[in-house]
Amino acid sequence: MGALLRDWRQRRRLSQLDLSLLADTSARHVSYVETGRARPSREMLLRLAATLDVPLRERNTLLVAGGFAPEYRESALDDAYMASVRSALETMLTAHEPYPAVVVDRLWNVVRGNAAMAVLMEGVPPHLRERPNVFRLVLHPEGLAARLANLEEVRGLFLDRLRRQAGATADAELRALLDEVARYPVPAGADRPAADPAPGPTPSSPIEVPLRLRTPFGELAMFSTMATFGAPADVTLSELAIEFFYPLDAFTADTLRALA
């Protein structure tokens, strides 16, 4: 338990004194806990974990390593216990149409999606659609990568996002996903200008790296926002995120509405 706690403290770039001040304890106690010379109470261990912003899944791991029972429940999304969460997700996904929206878990596996996601999934082969993962869908040469007009920018953004998330969470499965998608080859002809761009002048964009997707209807430009649940008390809920895609220009907005 002490070694795990020290690892999280170092990941957050805090000294023992920094952590003690933030958690309202003494640097000596933090040192003793990390070296195994002191056994913290359950409440102190949870306070230290919260101060270090340790994910709920790993807080349970810390507690078990310290000889305590887990604090946070882990429920399947289809459990009766999660009915209110499912209802909220369906409301958000449906309300966002005709624009795409998707729910993902901690490994970016697609848990739910709305009808407008069909625009992004068009032409994606079955082996990527069966158990869809956002990073595989976007970066795999048989996925969206072949249709992205700015693949180099999107690839750099996605790999950086995944690299930072894997480092912040110490999640071995995220690290394995990063290693996998970083090895994907860039498809031939990637990043070529769109043959049928949206008509009219292209204004400067407030979004540094939009998603520019070539489709039979023209080039669609979108950006996304992420939403998470506040104050989660369940591991599954803490790891869910909803990504909402929005049109970056009038051509994309009109096209998505027409397709709907």
Rosetta blueprint (number, residue, H / E / L):
1 M L
2 G H
3 A H
4 L H
5 L H
6 R H
7 D H
8 W H
9 R H
10 Q H
11 R H
12 R L
13 R L
14 L L
15 S L
16 Q H
17 L H
18 D H
19 L H
20 S H
21 L H
22 L H
23 A H
24 D L
25 T L
26 S L
27 A H
28 R H
29 H H
30 V H
31 S H
32 Y H
33 V H
34 E H
35 T H
36 G L
37 R L
38 A L
39 R L
40 P L
41 S L
42 R H
43 E H
44 M H
45 L H
46 L H
47 R H
48 L H
49 A H
50 A H
51 T H
52 L L
53 D L
54 V L
55 P L
56 L H
57 R H
58 E H
59 R H
60 N H
61 T H
62 L H
63 L H
64 V H
65 A H
66 G L
67 G L
68 F L
69 A L
70 P L
71 E L
72 Y L
73 R E
74 E L
75 S L
76 A L
77 L L
78 D L
79 D L
80 A H
81 Y H
82 M H
83 A H
84 S H
85 V H
86 R H
87 S H
88 A H
89 L H
90 E H
91 T H
92 M H
93 L H
94 T H
95 A H
96 H H
97 E L
98 P L
99 Y L
100 P L
101 A E
102 V E
103 V E
104 V E
105 D L
106 R L
107 L L
108 W L
109 N E
110 V E
111 V E
112 R E
113 G E
114 N L
115 A H
116 A H
117 M H
118 A H
119 V H
120 L H
121 M H
122 E L
123 G L
124 V L
125 P L
126 P H
127 H H
128 L H
129 R H
130 E L
131 R L
132 P L
133 N E
134 V H
135 F H
136 R H
137 L H
138 V H
139 L H
140 H L
141 P L
142 E L
143 G L
144 L H
145 A H
146 A H
147 R H
148 L E
149 A L
150 N L
151 L H
152 E H
153 E H
154 V H
155 R H
156 G H
157 L H
158 F H
159 L H
160 D H
161 R H
162 L H
163 R H
164 R H
165 Q H
166 A H
167 G H
168 A H
169 T H
170 A L
171 D L
172 A H
173 E H
174 L H
175 R H
176 A H
177 L H
178 L H
179 D H
180 E H
181 V H
182 A H
183 R L
184 Y L
185 P L
186 V L
187 P L
188 A L
189 G L
190 A L
191 D L
192 R L
193 P L
194 A L
195 A L
196 D L
197 P L
198 A L
199 P L
200 G L
201 P L
202 T L
203 P L
204 S L
205 S L
206 P L
207 I L
208 E L
209 V L
210 P L
211 L E
212 R E
213 L E
214 R E
215 T E
216 P L
217 F L
218 G E
219 E E
220 L E
221 A E
222 M E
223 F E
224 S E
225 T E
226 M E
227 A E
228 T L
229 F L
230 G L
231 A L
232 P L
233 A L
234 D E
235 V H
236 T H
237 L H
238 S H
239 E L
240 L L
241 A E
242 I E
243 E E
244 F E
245 F E
246 Y E
247 P E
248 L L
249 D L
250 A H
251 F H
252 T H
253 A H
254 D H
255 T H
256 L H
257 R H
258 A H
259 L H
260 A L
